[in-house]
Amino acid sequence: MTLLRIDSSIQGDNSASSALADQVVDQFRNDRPDETVVSRHLAQQPLPADAWPTAIGASFTPAESRSPEQVAALELAQTIAGELRSADVAVLALPLYNWGVSQHVKTWIDLAIAGAESPAEKLLDGTPTVLLTTRGGSYAPGTPKEGWDHNIAYLQRVLAEVWGADLTVIERELTLAGVNPALDAFVEEASLMKKTAEEAAVAAGRDLAGVGR
């Protein structure tokens, strides 16, 4: 069994989304220590910004006429698509940035589609997939930022509807409570959200470990 893990936080060791992914993967490894984990960190090892248009250009160019840059970009796109296609289970830590997905995540998605056999290929067809997403503030109904989260709906569309993943979503809000003074009034609420998300992450790791048994 192969578990694919994707991270995209720019926060390094302070990443809330990566911490949740750690809990999912740690529980998975505790239950299935001998399985393969393939990891890709989109913020620490960013994909080249020009790889997607170069790969698209390559796909419309006869193989014998492709430049070295086109060959490399298309191979990268096919590698990324292959990682998704080959995964038995997946853990994706993709936090909200500036009300949507980060540039790193968008490039990854674009390259995966470019490397697929067709734009409609279900790269995660039926694959149990855990999406972990975090937000510094709150975007809940009734809050000033209600409707500003353009991350979740987009990712659900791509992962579940386009790629066919069997998707579980774990969300954590108010990660900046206790960091940003403007959110000090929500520290207790944020602590409860953190605990709930962590419990869900452990349960998700256990569920992934049970796949195929």
C-alpha positions in Angstrom: 0.0 0.0 0.0 1.2 3.5 -0.8 0.2 6.6 1.0 0.7 9.9 -0.8 1.2 13.0 1.4 1.1 16.5 0.0 1.9 19.6 2.1 1.7 23.2 1.0 2.1 25.4 4.1 4.7 28.2 4.1 4.8 28.1 8.0 7.4 25.4 8.4 7.4 23.9 11.8 4.6 26.2 12.9 2.2 24.9 10.3 -1.2 23.9 11.6 -2.1 21.9 8.5 1.1 20.0 8.5 0.6 19.2 12.2 -2.7 17.7 11.4 -1.2 15.7 8.5 1.5 14.4 10.9 -1.3 13.0 13.2 -3.0 11.3 10.3 0.2 9.8 9.0 1.6 8.9 12.4 -1.6 7.0 13.2 -1.5 5.3 9.8 2.1 4.3 10.4 1.4 3.1 13.9 -1.2 0.7 12.5 0.7 -0.2 9.3 4.4 0.5 9.9 5.7 -1.3 6.7 3.7 0.7 4.1 5.3 3.2 1.7 4.8 6.9 2.2 5.5 9.2 -0.8 5.8 12.9 0.2 5.8 16.1 -1.7 6.1 19.5 0.0 4.9 22.1 -2.4 6.1 25.1 -0.4 9.5 23.8 0.6 10.3 22.4 -2.9 8.1 24.6 -5.2 7.3 23.4 -8.6 8.6 25.6 -11.4 6.1 28.4 -12.2 6.7 27.9 -15.9 6.4 24.1 -15.9 2.6 24.1 -16.6 2.6 26.3 -19.7 5.7 24.5 -20.9 4.1 21.1 -20.4 0.9 22.3 -22.2 3.0 23.5 -25.1 4.8 20.1 -25.2 1.5 18.2 -25.4 0.7 20.1 -28.7 4.2 19.5 -30.1 5.3 16.3 -31.9 7.6 14.3 -29.6 10.5 14.6 -32.0 10.2 18.4 -32.1 10.0 19.1 -28.3 12.7 21.2 -26.7 14.6 19.9 -23.7 12.5 22.2 -21.5 9.3 20.8 -22.9 10.4 17.3 -22.4 11.4 18.0 -18.7 8.1 19.8 -18.0 6.0 17.1 -19.5 7.9 14.4 -17.6 7.3 16.4 -14.4 3.6 16.7 -15.1 3.4 12.9 -15.8 5.3 12.2 -12.6 2.9 14.3 -10.5 -0.1 12.6 -12.2 1.5 9.2 -11.6 1.9 9.9 -7.9 -1.8 10.5 -7.6 -2.8 7.6 -9.8 -0.5 5.2 -7.9 -1.7 6.2 -4.4 -3.8 3.7 -2.4 -4.6 6.5 0.1 -3.8 10.2 0.2 -3.3 12.9 2.8 -3.4 16.4 1.5 -2.6 19.4 3.8 -3.7 22.4 1.9 -4.4 25.5 4.0 -6.3 28.6 2.9 -4.1 31.6 1.7 -5.6 34.9 0.7 -9.1 33.4 0.5 -8.1 30.5 -1.9 -5.5 27.9 -2.7 -1.9 29.0 -2.8 0.1 29.4 -6.0 1.9 26.2 -5.1 -1.2 24.1 -4.9 -2.7 25.6 -8.1 0.6 24.8 -10.0 0.4 21.2 -8.6 -3.2 20.8 -9.7 -2.5 22.3 -13.2 0.5 20.0 -13.7 -1.3 16.9 -12.6 -4.1 17.6 -15.1 -1.5 18.3 -17.8 0.2 15.0 -17.0 -3.0 13.0 -17.0 -4.1 10.8 -19.9 -6.9 13.3 -20.4 -8.2 16.3 -18.5 -11.1 14.2 -17.3 -8.9 11.3 -15.9 -9.9 10.4 -12.4 -6.5 10.4 -10.9 -7.8 9.5 -7.4 -10.6 7.3 -8.6 -12.1 5.8 -5.4 -9.0 6.6 -3.4 -9.6 7.3 0.3 -8.3 10.9 0.6 -8.1 13.1 3.6 -8.1 16.9 3.0 -6.8 18.9 5.9 -7.3 22.6 5.6 -6.8 25.4 8.1 -7.7 29.1 8.3 -6.2 31.8 10.4 -9.6 33.4 11.1 -13.2 32.4 10.9 -15.3 32.2 7.8 -18.3 30.7 9.5 -21.9 31.8 8.8 -22.6 35.2 10.4 -18.9 36.2 10.5 -17.6 39.2 8.6 -15.7 36.9 6.2 -18.5 34.6 5.5 -18.3 33.6 1.8 -14.7 34.6 1.5 -13.4 31.0 1.6 -12.8 30.1 -2.0 -10.5 27.2 -1.0 -12.8 24.4 0.2 -15.4 24.4 -2.7 -12.6 24.5 -5.3 -10.7 21.6 -3.7 -13.8 19.5 -3.3 -14.6 20.1 -7.0 -11.1 19.1 -8.1 -10.4 16.2 -5.7 -13.9 14.6 -5.5 -15.6 15.5 -8.7 -12.8 15.8 -11.2 -10.3 13.3 -9.7 -12.9 11.0 -8.1 -11.5 10.8 -4.6 -13.4 9.3 -1.7 -12.9 12.5 0.2 -12.9 13.2 3.9 -12.5 16.9 4.8 -11.0 18.0 8.2 -11.1 21.8 8.9 -9.6 23.9 11.6 -10.3 27.6 11.9 -8.9 30.4 14.1 -5.4 29.1 14.0 -4.1 32.7 14.6 -6.0 33.1 17.9 -3.4 33.7 20.5 -1.1 35.0 17.8 -3.0 37.9 16.3 -4.3 40.2 19.1 -7.4 40.9 17.1 -8.5 37.3 17.8 -7.7 37.1 21.5 -11.4 36.9 22.3 -11.6 33.6 20.5 -8.7 31.7 22.1 -11.0 29.3 24.0 -13.1 28.6 20.9 -9.9 28.1 18.9 -8.6 25.6 21.4 -11.8 23.5 21.1 -11.5 23.6 17.3 -7.9 22.5 17.5 -8.9 19.5 19.8 -11.8 18.5 17.5 -9.6 18.6 14.4 -6.8 16.6 16.1 -9.3 13.9 17.1 -10.6 13.8 13.6 -7.1 13.5 12.2 -6.3 10.5 14.4 -9.5 8.8 13.5 -8.8 9.5 9.8 -5.4 7.9 10.1 -7.0 4.9 11.6 -9.6 4.7 8.9 -6.9 4.9 6.2 -4.9 2.1 7.8 -8.0 -0.1 7.6 -8.3 0.3 3.9 -7.8 -3.0 2.1 -7.9 -5.2 5.2 
